[in-house]
């Protein structure tokens, strides 16, 4: 079996799998979306792939 380095690109099934500690960002984004005035556009931007 091949061993992979890094993180899998699959949804978490348990909070204990939050290896990148993203819960605080997810919680903030959910709160913003629930409370913001609409219409609202949200863009998530970041690096993609290897450099």
PDBQT receptor file of N, H, CA, C and O in Angstrom, charges set to zero:
ATOM      1  N   UNK A   1       0.846  -1.175   0.000  1.00  0.00    +0.000 N 
ATOM      2  CA  UNK A   1       0.000   0.000   0.000  1.00  0.00    +0.000 C 
ATOM      3  C   UNK A   1       0.890   1.237   0.000  1.00  0.00    +0.000 C 
ATOM      4  O   UNK A   1       1.882   1.296   0.727  1.00  0.00    +0.000 OA
ATOM      5  N   UNK A   2       0.533   2.223  -0.818  1.00  0.00    +0.000 N 
ATOM      6  H   UNK A   2      -0.273   2.176  -1.408  1.00  0.00    +0.000 HD
ATOM      7  CA  UNK A   2       1.293   3.442  -0.936  1.00  0.00    +0.000 C 
ATOM      8  C   UNK A   2       0.969   4.392   0.221  1.00  0.00    +0.000 C 
ATOM      9  O   UNK A   2      -0.201   4.599   0.544  1.00  0.00    +0.000 OA
ATOM     10  N   UNK A   3       1.995   4.965   0.840  1.00  0.00    +0.000 N 
ATOM     11  H   UNK A   3       2.945   4.797   0.577  1.00  0.00    +0.000 HD
ATOM     12  CA  UNK A   3       1.794   5.905   1.939  1.00  0.00    +0.000 C 
ATOM     13  C   UNK A   3       1.871   7.326   1.387  1.00  0.00    +0.000 C 
ATOM     14  O   UNK A   3       2.831   7.677   0.702  1.00  0.00    +0.000 OA
ATOM     15  N   UNK A   4       0.857   8.143   1.688  1.00  0.00    +0.000 N 
ATOM     16  H   UNK A   4       0.077   7.857   2.244  1.00  0.00    +0.000 HD
ATOM     17  CA  UNK A   4       0.797   9.508   1.198  1.00  0.00    +0.000 C 
ATOM     18  C   UNK A   4       1.182  10.491   2.298  1.00  0.00    +0.000 C 
ATOM     19  O   UNK A   4       0.853  10.286   3.467  1.00  0.00    +0.000 OA
ATOM     20  N   UNK A   5       1.863  11.536   1.926  1.00  0.00    +0.000 N 
ATOM     21  H   UNK A   5       2.130  11.702   0.976  1.00  0.00    +0.000 HD
ATOM     22  CA  UNK A   5       2.190  12.617   2.848  1.00  0.00    +0.000 C 
ATOM     23  C   UNK A   5       1.188  13.740   2.651  1.00  0.00    +0.000 C 
ATOM     24  O   UNK A   5       0.648  13.899   1.556  1.00  0.00    +0.000 OA
ATOM     25  N   UNK A   6       0.935  14.513   3.679  1.00  0.00    +0.000 N 
ATOM     26  H   UNK A   6       1.375  14.383   4.568  1.00  0.00    +0.000 HD
ATOM     27  CA  UNK A   6       0.013  15.630   3.547  1.00  0.00    +0.000 C 
ATOM     28  C   UNK A   6      -1.361  15.277   4.078  1.00  0.00    +0.000 C 
ATOM     29  O   UNK A   6      -1.520  14.363   4.886  1.00  0.00    +0.000 OA
ATOM     30  N   UNK A   7      -2.346  16.018   3.609  1.00  0.00    +0.000 N 
ATOM     31  H   UNK A   7      -2.216  16.761   2.953  1.00  0.00    +0.000 HD
ATOM     32  CA  UNK A   7      -3.710  15.864   4.092  1.00  0.00    +0.000 C 
ATOM     33  C   UNK A   7      -4.612  15.377   2.952  1.00  0.00    +0.000 C 
ATOM     34  O   UNK A   7      -4.457  15.816   1.813  1.00  0.00    +0.000 OA
ATOM     35  N   UNK A   8      -5.540  14.487   3.248  1.00  0.00    +0.000 N 
ATOM     36  H   UNK A   8      -5.666  14.130   4.174  1.00  0.00    +0.000 HD
ATOM     37  CA  UNK A   8      -6.480  14.040   2.207  1.00  0.00    +0.000 C 
ATOM     38  C   UNK A   8      -7.486  15.146   1.887  1.00  0.00    +0.000 C 
ATOM     39  O   UNK A   8      -7.832  15.940   2.761  1.00  0.00    +0.000 OA
ATOM     40  N   UNK A   9      -7.941  15.199   0.678  1.00  0.00    +0.000 N 
ATOM     41  H   UNK A   9      -7.659  14.554  -0.033  1.00  0.00    +0.000 HD
ATOM     42  CA  UNK A   9      -8.922  16.188   0.246  1.00  0.00    +0.000 C 
ATOM     43  C   UNK A   9     -10.321  15.578   0.317  1.00  0.00    +0.000 C 
ATOM     44  O   UNK A   9     -11.008  15.441  -0.696  1.00  0.00    +0.000 OA
ATOM     45  N   UNK A  10     -10.728  15.215   1.536  1.00  0.00    +0.000 N 
ATOM     46  H   UNK A  10     -10.170  15.327   2.359  1.00  0.00    +0.000 HD
ATOM     47  CA  UNK A  10     -12.049  14.642   1.758  1.00  0.00    +0.000 C 
ATOM     48  C   UNK A  10     -12.674  15.325   2.979  1.00  0.00    +0.000 C 
ATOM     49  O   UNK A  10     -11.948  15.798   3.854  1.00  0.00    +0.000 OA
ATOM     50  N   UNK A  11     -13.990  15.382   3.049  1.00  0.00    +0.000 N 
ATOM     51  H   UNK A  11     -14.579  14.998   2.339  1.00  0.00    +0.000 HD
ATOM     52  CA  UNK A  11     -14.638  16.008   4.209  1.00  0.00    +0.000 C 
ATOM     53  C   UNK A  11     -14.324  15.263   5.505  1.00  0.00    +0.000 C 
ATOM     54  O   UNK A  11     -14.126  14.048   5.511  1.00  0.00    +0.000 OA
ATOM     55  N   UNK A  12     -14.285  16.020   6.600  1.00  0.00    +0.000 N 
ATOM     56  H   UNK A  12     -14.447  17.007   6.595  1.00  0.00    +0.000 HD
ATOM     57  CA  UNK A  12     -14.083  15.398   7.907  1.00  0.00    +0.000 C 
ATOM     58  C   UNK A  12     -15.366  14.705   8.328  1.00  0.00    +0.000 C 
ATOM     59  O   UNK A  12     -16.462  15.196   8.059  1.00  0.00    +0.000 OA
ATOM     60  N   UNK A  13     -15.228  13.567   8.986  1.00  0.00    +0.000 N 
ATOM     61  H   UNK A  13     -14.337  13.169   9.204  1.00  0.00    +0.000 HD
ATOM     62  CA  UNK A  13     -16.409  12.896   9.518  1.00  0.00    +0.000 C 
ATOM     63  C   UNK A  13     -16.533  13.088  11.026  1.00  0.00    +0.000 C 
ATOM     64  O   UNK A  13     -17.597  12.866  11.605  1.00  0.00    +0.000 OA
ATOM     65  N   UNK A  14     -15.422  13.507  11.664  1.00  0.00    +0.000 N 
ATOM     66  H   UNK A  14     -14.558  13.688  11.194  1.00  0.00    +0.000 HD
ATOM     67  CA  UNK A  14     -15.411  13.742  13.114  1.00  0.00    +0.000 C 
ATOM     68  C   UNK A  14     -14.604  15.006  13.391  1.00  0.00    +0.000 C 
ATOM     69  O   UNK A  14     -13.661  15.328  12.669  1.00  0.00    +0.000 OA
ATOM     70  N   UNK A  15     -14.990  15.716  14.447  1.00  0.00    +0.000 N 
ATOM     71  H   UNK A  15     -15.757  15.454  15.033  1.00  0.00    +0.000 HD
ATOM     72  CA  UNK A  15     -14.259  16.924  14.817  1.00  0.00    +0.000 C 
ATOM     73  C   UNK A  15     -12.799  16.621  15.145  1.00  0.00    +0.000 C 
ATOM     74  O   UNK A  15     -11.937  17.481  14.962  1.00  0.00    +0.000 OA
ATOM     75  N   UNK A  16     -12.513  15.428  15.621  1.00  0.00    +0.000 N 
ATOM     76  H   UNK A  16     -13.213  14.730  15.770  1.00  0.00    +0.000 HD
ATOM     77  CA  UNK A  16     -11.136  15.050  15.961  1.00  0.00    +0.000 C 
ATOM     78  C   UNK A  16     -10.240  14.970  14.721  1.00  0.00    +0.000 C 
ATOM     79  O   UNK A  16      -9.018  14.903  14.852  1.00  0.00    +0.000 OA
ATOM     80  N   UNK A  17     -10.828  14.976  13.523  1.00  0.00    +0.000 N 
ATOM     81  H   UNK A  17     -11.821  15.030  13.417  1.00  0.00    +0.000 HD
ATOM     82  CA  UNK A  17     -10.054  14.936  12.281  1.00  0.00    +0.000 C 
ATOM     83  C   UNK A  17      -9.690  16.332  11.779  1.00  0.00    +0.000 C 
ATOM     84  O   UNK A  17      -9.156  16.463  10.678  1.00  0.00    +0.000 OA
ATOM     85  N   UNK A  18      -9.966  17.366  12.554  1.00  0.00    +0.000 N 
ATOM     86  H   UNK A  18     -10.401  17.259  13.448  1.00  0.00    +0.000 HD
ATOM     87  CA  UNK A  18      -9.658  18.749  12.168  1.00  0.00    +0.000 C 
ATOM     88  C   UNK A  18      -8.175  19.022  12.423  1.00  0.00    +0.000 C 
ATOM     89  O   UNK A  18      -7.819  19.768  13.336  1.00  0.00    +0.000 OA
ATOM     90  N   UNK A  19      -7.326  18.417  11.615  1.00  0.00    +0.000 N 
ATOM     91  H   UNK A  19      -7.615  17.811  10.874  1.00  0.00    +0.000 HD
ATOM     92  CA  UNK A  19      -5.879  18.490  11.806  1.00  0.00    +0.000 C 
ATOM     93  C   UNK A  19      -5.333  19.893  11.560  1.00  0.00    +0.000 C 
ATOM     94  O   UNK A  19      -4.267  20.228  12.076  1.00  0.00    +0.000 OA
ATOM     95  N   UNK A  20      -6.022  20.709  10.798  1.00  0.00    +0.000 N 
ATOM     96  H   UNK A  20      -6.888  20.437  10.378  1.00  0.00    +0.000 HD
ATOM     97  CA  UNK A  20      -5.555  22.065  10.496  1.00  0.00    +0.000 C 
ATOM     98  C   UNK A  20      -6.205  23.111  11.386  1.00  0.00    +0.000 C 
ATOM     99  O   UNK A  20      -6.019  24.309  11.172  1.00  0.00    +0.000 OA
ATOM    100  N   UNK A  21      -6.965  22.672  12.382  1.00  0.00    +0.000 N 
ATOM    101  H   UNK A  21      -7.116  21.699  12.556  1.00  0.00    +0.000 HD
ATOM    102  CA  UNK A  21      -7.611  23.565  13.342  1.00  0.00    +0.000 C 
ATOM    103  C   UNK A  21      -8.463  24.634  12.637  1.00  0.00    +0.000 C 
ATOM    104  O   UNK A  21      -8.317  25.828  12.899  1.00  0.00    +0.000 OA
ATOM    105  N   UNK A  22      -9.344  24.190  11.747  1.00  0.00    +0.000 N 
ATOM    106  H   UNK A  22      -9.462  23.220  11.534  1.00  0.00    +0.000 HD
ATOM    107  CA  UNK A  22     -10.170  25.117  10.966  1.00  0.00    +0.000 C 
ATOM    108  C   UNK A  22     -11.502  25.437  11.622  1.00  0.00    +0.000 C 
ATOM    109  O   UNK A  22     -12.244  26.277  11.114  1.00  0.00    +0.000 OA
ATOM    110  N   UNK A  23     -11.826  24.793  12.732  1.00  0.00    +0.000 N 
ATOM    111  H   UNK A  23     -11.223  24.111  13.145  1.00  0.00    +0.000 HD
ATOM    112  CA  UNK A  23     -13.137  24.985  13.352  1.00  0.00    +0.000 C 
ATOM    113  C   UNK A  23     -13.419  26.453  13.654  1.00  0.00    +0.000 C 
ATOM    114  O   UNK A  23     -14.540  26.915  13.438  1.00  0.00    +0.000 OA
ATOM    115  N   UNK A  24     -12.430  27.198  14.146  1.00  0.00    +0.000 N 
ATOM    116  H   UNK A  24     -11.520  26.823  14.322  1.00  0.00    +0.000 HD
ATOM    117  CA  UNK A  24     -12.652  28.602  14.484  1.00  0.00    +0.000 C 
ATOM    118  C   UNK A  24     -13.005  29.422  13.241  1.00  0.00    +0.000 C 
ATOM    119  O   UNK A  24     -13.794  30.362  13.334  1.00  0.00    +0.000 OA
ATOM    120  N   UNK A  25     -12.440  29.085  12.087  1.00  0.00    +0.000 N 
ATOM    121  H   UNK A  25     -11.799  28.322  12.011  1.00  0.00    +0.000 HD
ATOM    122  CA  UNK A  25     -12.746  29.807  10.847  1.00  0.00    +0.000 C 
ATOM    123  C   UNK A  25     -14.132  29.411  10.323  1.00  0.00    +0.000 C 
ATOM    124  O   UNK A  25     -14.898  30.257   9.862  1.00  0.00    +0.000 OA
ATOM    125  N   UNK A  26     -14.435  28.134  10.399  1.00  0.00    +0.000 N 
ATOM    126  H   UNK A  26     -13.813  27.446  10.773  1.00  0.00    +0.000 HD
ATOM    127  CA  UNK A  26     -15.744  27.650   9.958  1.00  0.00    +0.000 C 
ATOM    128  C   UNK A  26     -16.851  28.260  10.814  1.00  0.00    +0.000 C 
ATOM    129  O   UNK A  26     -17.873  28.707  10.294  1.00  0.00    +0.000 OA
ATOM    130  N   UNK A  27     -16.642  28.274  12.114  1.00  0.00    +0.000 N 
ATOM    131  H   UNK A  27     -15.811  27.911  12.537  1.00  0.00    +0.000 HD
ATOM    132  CA  UNK A  27     -17.630  28.847  13.025  1.00  0.00    +0.000 C 
ATOM    133  C   UNK A  27     -17.850  30.325  12.725  1.00  0.00    +0.000 C 
ATOM    134  O   UNK A  27     -18.992  30.786  12.704  1.00  0.00    +0.000 OA
ATOM    135  N   UNK A  28     -16.779  31.069  12.493  1.00  0.00    +0.000 N 
ATOM    136  H   UNK A  28     -15.852  30.694  12.510  1.00  0.00    +0.000 HD
ATOM    137  CA  UNK A  28     -16.894  32.491  12.160  1.00  0.00    +0.000 C 
ATOM    138  C   UNK A  28     -17.604  32.725  10.844  1.00  0.00    +0.000 C 
ATOM    139  O   UNK A  28     -18.427  33.635  10.738  1.00  0.00    +0.000 OA
ATOM    140  N   UNK A  29     -17.300  31.916   9.839  1.00  0.00    +0.000 N 
ATOM    141  H   UNK A  29     -16.632  31.177   9.925  1.00  0.00    +0.000 HD
ATOM    142  CA  UNK A  29     -17.946  32.065   8.538  1.00  0.00    +0.000 C 
ATOM    143  C   UNK A  29     -19.428  31.728   8.619  1.00  0.00    +0.000 C 
ATOM    144  O   UNK A  29     -20.254  32.432   8.039  1.00  0.00    +0.000 OA
ATOM    145  N   UNK A  30     -19.770  30.667   9.327  1.00  0.00    +0.000 N 
ATOM    146  H   UNK A  30     -19.099  30.096   9.798  1.00  0.00    +0.000 HD
ATOM    147  CA  UNK A  30     -21.181  30.288   9.489  1.00  0.00    +0.000 C 
ATOM    148  C   UNK A  30     -21.938  31.404  10.199  1.00  0.00    +0.000 C 
ATOM    149  O   UNK A  30     -23.041  31.769   9.792  1.00  0.00    +0.000 OA
ATOM    150  N   UNK A  31     -21.355  31.937  11.241  1.00  0.00    +0.000 N 
ATOM    151  H   UNK A  31     -20.458  31.641  11.571  1.00  0.00    +0.000 HD
ATOM    152  CA  UNK A  31     -22.009  33.030  11.985  1.00  0.00    +0.000 C 
ATOM    153  C   UNK A  31     -22.222  34.247  11.090  1.00  0.00    +0.000 C 
ATOM    154  O   UNK A  31     -23.291  34.857  11.115  1.00  0.00    +0.000 OA
ATOM    155  N   UNK A  32     -21.216  34.599  10.306  1.00  0.00    +0.000 N 
ATOM    156  H   UNK A  32     -20.348  34.103  10.286  1.00  0.00    +0.000 HD
ATOM    157  CA  UNK A  32     -21.328  35.732   9.396  1.00  0.00    +0.000 C 
ATOM    158  C   UNK A  32     -22.452  35.521   8.383  1.00  0.00    +0.000 C 
ATOM    159  O   UNK A  32     -23.274  36.413   8.170  1.00  0.00    +0.000 OA
ATOM    160  N   UNK A  33     -22.488  34.352   7.766  1.00  0.00    +0.000 N 
ATOM    161  H   UNK A  33     -21.821  33.628   7.939  1.00  0.00    +0.000 HD
ATOM    162  CA  UNK A  33     -23.510  34.054   6.748  1.00  0.00    +0.000 C 
ATOM    163  C   UNK A  33     -24.904  34.094   7.361  1.00  0.00    +0.000 C 
ATOM    164  O   UNK A  33     -25.838  34.601   6.739  1.00  0.00    +0.000 OA
ATOM    165  N   UNK A  34     -25.052  33.571   8.564  1.00  0.00    +0.000 N 
ATOM    166  H   UNK A  34     -24.293  33.160   9.069  1.00  0.00    +0.000 HD
ATOM    167  CA  UNK A  34     -26.366  33.560   9.208  1.00  0.00    +0.000 C 
ATOM    168  C   UNK A  34     -26.846  34.953   9.601  1.00  0.00    +0.000 C 
ATOM    169  O   UNK A  34     -28.051  35.201   9.634  1.00  0.00    +0.000 OA
ATOM    170  N   UNK A  35     -25.918  35.867   9.901  1.00  0.00    +0.000 N 
ATOM    171  H   UNK A  35     -24.939  35.665   9.874  1.00  0.00    +0.000 HD
ATOM    172  CA  UNK A  35     -26.297  37.174  10.427  1.00  0.00    +0.000 C 
ATOM    173  C   UNK A  35     -26.167  38.332   9.444  1.00  0.00    +0.000 C 
ATOM    174  O   UNK A  35     -26.640  39.429   9.742  1.00  0.00    +0.000 OA
ATOM    175  N   UNK A  36     -25.542  38.129   8.280  1.00  0.00    +0.000 N 
ATOM    176  H   UNK A  36     -25.158  37.237   8.038  1.00  0.00    +0.000 HD
ATOM    177  CA  UNK A  36     -25.306  39.237   7.363  1.00  0.00    +0.000 C 
ATOM    178  C   UNK A  36     -26.585  39.640   6.631  1.00  0.00    +0.000 C 
ATOM    179  O   UNK A  36     -27.528  38.861   6.494  1.00  0.00    +0.000 OA
ATOM    180  N   UNK A  37     -26.575  40.885   6.170  1.00  0.00    +0.000 N 
ATOM    181  H   UNK A  37     -25.809  41.518   6.282  1.00  0.00    +0.000 HD
ATOM    182  CA  UNK A  37     -27.678  41.361   5.334  1.00  0.00    +0.000 C 
ATOM    183  C   UNK A  37     -27.497  40.772   3.941  1.00  0.00    +0.000 C 
ATOM    184  O   UNK A  37     -26.374  40.652   3.451  1.00  0.00    +0.000 OA
ATOM    185  N   UNK A  38     -28.579  40.414   3.322  1.00  0.00    +0.000 N 
ATOM    186  H   UNK A  38     -29.491  40.512   3.720  1.00  0.00    +0.000 HD
ATOM    187  CA  UNK A  38     -28.490  39.838   1.981  1.00  0.00    +0.000 C 
ATOM    188  C   UNK A  38     -28.945  40.866   0.958  1.00  0.00    +0.000 C 
ATOM    189  O   UNK A  38     -29.694  41.768   1.333  1.00  0.00    +0.000 OA
ATOM    190  N   UNK A  39     -28.555  40.798  -0.281  1.00  0.00    +0.000 N 
ATOM    191  H   UNK A  39     -27.946  40.066  -0.586  1.00  0.00    +0.000 HD
ATOM    192  CA  UNK A  39     -27.694  39.767  -0.879  1.00  0.00    +0.000 C 
ATOM    193  C   UNK A  39     -26.234  39.970  -0.495  1.00  0.00    +0.000 C 
ATOM    194  O   UNK A  39     -25.800  41.086  -0.212  1.00  0.00    +0.000 OA
ATOM    195  N   UNK A  40     -25.494  38.879  -0.489  1.00  0.00    +0.000 N 
ATOM    196  H   UNK A  40     -25.848  37.972  -0.719  1.00  0.00    +0.000 HD
ATOM    197  CA  UNK A  40     -24.091  38.904  -0.101  1.00  0.00    +0.000 C 
ATOM    198  C   UNK A  40     -23.336  37.899  -0.957  1.00  0.00    +0.000 C 
ATOM    199  O   UNK A  40     -23.808  36.786  -1.189  1.00  0.00    +0.000 OA
ATOM    200  N   UNK A  41     -22.167  38.300  -1.421  1.00  0.00    +0.000 N 
ATOM    201  H   UNK A  41     -21.784  39.205  -1.233  1.00  0.00    +0.000 HD
ATOM    202  CA  UNK A  41     -21.279  37.385  -2.155  1.00  0.00    +0.000 C 
ATOM    203  C   UNK A  41     -20.063  37.112  -1.294  1.00  0.00    +0.000 C 
ATOM    204  O   UNK A  41     -19.513  38.025  -0.678  1.00  0.00    +0.000 OA
ATOM    205  N   UNK A  42     -19.646  35.864  -1.251  1.00  0.00    +0.000 N 
ATOM    206  H   UNK A  42     -20.093  35.123  -1.752  1.00  0.00    +0.000 HD
ATOM    207  CA  UNK A  42     -18.476  35.473  -0.466  1.00  0.00    +0.000 C 
ATOM    208  C   UNK A  42     -17.525  34.725  -1.392  1.00  0.00    +0.000 C 
ATOM    209  O   UNK A  42     -17.932  33.825  -2.126  1.00  0.00    +0.000 OA
ATOM    210  N   UNK A  43     -16.253  35.111  -1.346  1.00  0.00    +0.000 N 
ATOM    211  H   UNK A  43     -15.922  35.842  -0.750  1.00  0.00    +0.000 HD
ATOM    212  CA  UNK A  43     -15.224  34.423  -2.130  1.00  0.00    +0.000 C 
ATOM    213  C   UNK A  43     -14.191  33.850  -1.173  1.00  0.00    +0.000 C 
ATOM    214  O   UNK A  43     -13.702  34.555  -0.290  1.00  0.00    +0.000 OA
ATOM    215  N   UNK A  44     -13.861  32.595  -1.339  1.00  0.00    +0.000 N 
ATOM    216  H   UNK A  44     -14.259  32.022  -2.056  1.00  0.00    +0.000 HD
ATOM    217  CA  UNK A  44     -12.790  31.961  -0.566  1.00  0.00    +0.000 C 
ATOM    218  C   UNK A  44     -11.595  31.825  -1.496  1.00  0.00    +0.000 C 
ATOM    219  O   UNK A  44     -11.679  31.163  -2.530  1.00  0.00    +0.000 OA
ATOM    220  N   UNK A  45     -10.495  32.444  -1.132  1.00  0.00    +0.000 N 
ATOM    221  H   UNK A  45     -10.427  32.982  -0.292  1.00  0.00    +0.000 HD
ATOM    222  CA  UNK A  45      -9.322  32.451  -1.999  1.00  0.00    +0.000 C 
ATOM    223  C   UNK A  45      -8.119  31.914  -1.246  1.00  0.00    +0.000 C 
ATOM    224  O   UNK A  45      -8.009  32.075  -0.031  1.00  0.00    +0.000 OA
ATOM    225  N   UNK A  46      -7.230  31.281  -1.970  1.00  0.00    +0.000 N 
ATOM    226  H   UNK A  46      -7.319  31.150  -2.958  1.00  0.00    +0.000 HD
ATOM    227  CA  UNK A  46      -6.008  30.767  -1.361  1.00  0.00    +0.000 C 
ATOM    228  C   UNK A  46      -5.159  30.058  -2.388  1.00  0.00    +0.000 C 
ATOM    229  O   UNK A  46      -5.580  29.836  -3.523  1.00  0.00    +0.000 OA
ATOM    230  N   UNK A  47      -3.963  29.707  -1.977  1.00  0.00    +0.000 N 
ATOM    231  H   UNK A  47      -3.621  29.887  -1.055  1.00  0.00    +0.000 HD
ATOM    232  CA  UNK A  47      -3.058  28.973  -2.866  1.00  0.00    +0.000 C 
ATOM    233  C   UNK A  47      -3.628  27.606  -3.173  1.00  0.00    +0.000 C 
ATOM    234  O   UNK A  47      -4.357  27.029  -2.367  1.00  0.00    +0.000 OA
ATOM    235  N   UNK A  48      -3.295  27.100  -4.328  1.00  0.00    +0.000 N 
ATOM    236  H   UNK A  48      -2.702  27.569  -4.982  1.00  0.00    +0.000 HD
ATOM    237  CA  UNK A  48      -3.773  25.800  -4.756  1.00  0.00    +0.000 C 
ATOM    238  C   UNK A  48      -2.620  25.042  -5.397  1.00  0.00    +0.000 C 
ATOM    239  O   UNK A  48      -1.916  25.583  -6.250  1.00  0.00    +0.000 OA
ATOM    240  N   UNK A  49      -2.431  23.831  -5.002  1.00  0.00    +0.000 N 
ATOM    241  H   UNK A  49      -3.002  23.392  -4.309  1.00  0.00    +0.000 HD
ATOM    242  CA  UNK A  49      -1.412  23.000  -5.637  1.00  0.00    +0.000 C 
ATOM    243  C   UNK A  49      -0.021  23.231  -5.063  1.00  0.00    +0.000 C 
ATOM    244  O   UNK A  49       0.145  23.867  -4.023  1.00  0.00    +0.000 OA
ATOM    245  N   UNK A  50       0.961  22.704  -5.761  1.00  0.00    +0.000 N 
ATOM    246  H   UNK A  50       0.826  22.187  -6.606  1.00  0.00    +0.000 HD
ATOM    247  CA  UNK A  50       2.346  22.801  -5.319  1.00  0.00    +0.000 C 
ATOM    248  C   UNK A  50       3.025  24.004  -5.938  1.00  0.00    +0.000 C 
ATOM    249  O   UNK A  50       2.659  24.455  -7.023  1.00  0.00    +0.000 OA
ATOM    250  N   UNK A  51       4.013  24.514  -5.238  1.00  0.00    +0.000 N 
ATOM    251  H   UNK A  51       4.311  24.147  -4.356  1.00  0.00    +0.000 HD
ATOM    252  CA  UNK A  51       4.806  25.640  -5.782  1.00  0.00    +0.000 C 
ATOM    253  C   UNK A  51       6.136  25.135  -6.256  1.00  0.00    +0.000 C 
ATOM    254  O   UNK A  51       6.953  25.914  -6.747  1.00  0.00    +0.000 OA
TER     255      UNK A  51
